[in-house]
Amino acid sequence: MKKVFAVICCIVLAACMFGCVDHREDPVLSTEAAVDLAHEYEMNAQLNDLILYFTENGYSTSEQRYPDFYAGAYIPEDRSELIVCVTDDSEEIQHIIQAGTQNPNITVQKVTHSYTALKQEAAAILENYADSAAALNSAAIMSGTTPLEIIGTGVSVQNNSVVITIKNYDAMITASAGETLAIENAIANLIASVSPADAGEFKYIIESGSGILEK
């Protein structure tokens, strides 16, 4: 079954790194850095508290690490707040999130897919591709074409999407000279052949990478 293929821009959130600040040289900068660090710590603590709350109150199990209503959490680029994504934003669920984070003003964002569902789809695509990669590549070599290679998958919480890393995708698009649509259609067909999901169920973000398949 042909799947609806959606490619959306991937927003990569950079990890924050903090170093030592010399208070003697720039007291204003050091004060701002301390405030940022405290806020960053607070947001991470809220997320850690939430995950612990899930476990302690039976929302997580040994079979499923996260509850079905939980869709992940992220901090936007401006580092302003922690945003918790859920598939159900009812009053009951919002109270659970507030209690877990110990933040009555926590931002709750409703999305379509749970974090567990996104992770399962990403894992299934990678596993199915790995199982069929040899046959796909052999057919491509026999036909004299360059095979598309999936070298990794992941999850974009902020976009509630599955991330698929295609080997040298950027270079492929750059060299395509007007054949971008054909390449995107080929990727869509490849994903359709290895995804167990129903047509149009998930959105996929395509990233470029290099290296070998990592299962």
N, C-alpha and C positions, 0 to 999 in steps of 0.2 A: 504494500500500500504506500502510495507516494505521500510523503510528509510535507507539510507546509514548512518552508525553511525561512527562518528569520535570523538575520545577522544584525546585531546591534553593537554599538560601540562599547568596548570593554573599558571600564574604569579601574585602573590598578591602584590600589591603596598602598602607598609606601609605608614601611615600618619606621616608626620614630626611633631615633638613636640620640641618646643624651650623653654629653661629656661633662667634664668638670669645668666650672666657671670660676675665673679669677675675680673675686669681689673687689680687689684693689684697683683693677683697671676700669671696670665698667659696671658700677653698682646698679644702674638703671636696667641694663641688659640682663644682669644676673637676677634681678627681681622678677622680670617678665618670664625668664626661663623657669624660675621656681614656680610661678603661677601655672604655666603651661604643664609642667611636670606633675604638679599636684592634681590638675584637672584630668590629665591622661591617666594617672594612677586611679583616680576616683571612678572613671568610666570603666577601666579594666576590672576594678574591684566589683562593680555592679554586675558585670557579665559573669565573673567567677561566682559571685553569690547566687546568681540566677541558676547557673548550671548545678550548683550544689543543692539549691532549693528543689530543683526537679528530682534529684536523687533522693533527698531526705523525705520528700513528701509523696513518693511513689509515682511521679509523672514519668520517670525514666525507669527502665528495666534492664536486666542483664542481656536481654535479647535486642532491645532497642534503646540506644543511648539517649535519644531525645524524644519528647512527646510529639504526637502527630500535628499538633497546632503550632509547634515551634518551627520557624523558617530561617533561623540564624539571626545574627546581629552584626551591625557594622557602625563604624564611625566615619562620617562624611569627610571630604577633603579639608574642610575648614576646621576640623577637629573640635566642633562645637558641642556635640552631644553623642550619646549612645542611642542608636535606633534599633529597637527589637522588632523583627518581622514575625508575623503570625498569619496563619491561614484562617483564623477565626478571631475577630476582634470584638467579640461579645463582651459584656460587662464582666462576666465571670472570668474570662481569659485575661482581660486587662487587670483585674484584681490579682490574679496569679503573678503576672509580670511585675506589677507594682510591689507585691509582697516579696518576690524573689530578688529583685534589684534593690529593695528598700528605698525606692524612689517613687513617690506618689505622682511625680510629674514626668515620668519616663515617656518618651515618644514611642508609640506602638504603631506599626505600619502593616496594613493588611496586604497580603500577596496571594498568589495562586497555589504555589507548591511548597510543601514542607521541606526542611533541610534534608531530612531522611530520604524523601523522594528524589530530590536533586542528586544526592550522593549515590543513590542506587542506580539512577539513570546514567550518571557519569561512569560508574564502575562497570555497568553492563556493556556500554559502548566500547570501553577499552578492552574488556575481556572478550567480547564477541569479535572485535577487530583482530585481536591477537590470535584468536583461534582460526580466523579466516585469512589472515594477512599473507601467509605463504601462497595460498591459492590465488588471491587477488593479484599479488605481485608477479606470480608466474604467468598469469593471463596477460598482464600488462606488458611484461617483457616479450612474450610471444607476439604480441600485436605491435611491438615497436614503440609503445608510448611510455611516458614517464608516469609511474604510479603515484597516486595521492597517498600520503602516509600520515596516519594519526599517531602521534608520538606521546600524547598525554591528554588527560581530561581532568576537569575540576568543576568547581561551583563558584558562581558569582552571586553572593548573597544580595548585594545591592541591586542587581538586575534580576534576581530570582530566576537565574538561567544556568544552563550547563555550558561550561567552557570546554572547547575542543581545540587542541593545539595541533596544527598541521605543519609538517616539516617544510620549512622554507616558503611559507605561504606569502610573505611580503615580496620575496624575490619573484615568486611565480606570478603574482598580480602585476608587478612592475614590468616584467618581461612579456606579458600577455598581449600587449599591443591591441587593445580593444576586445579581447576575448574574456574579460572579467566575468561577464554573465555566464559564459560557458563553464568557466572554472567553478563558479558558485553553484551552478546546477549539478556539476559533477560531485562537488562536496555534499550537496543535499542528497544526492542519490546514494553516496557512500554512507552517510549517516543513516539514511532510511534502511539500508541493507544490514546494519549492525545494531540498530536500536530496537528494543522490544516494546517501545511505547506506541500508543495509538497516534494516528496522523495528527499533526499540529498540537500535540499535547504539551510539548516543551519548546522553549526558545533556546537557540544555541548561539553562543558567541565564539567566533573563530579567531584564534590567535596564531601568530607565527612562532615557530621554534626550530631548534636544530638538535640533532642527537638521535638516540635510538629509543625505541618503545620502552616505556617504564610501566610495568604492571604493578 
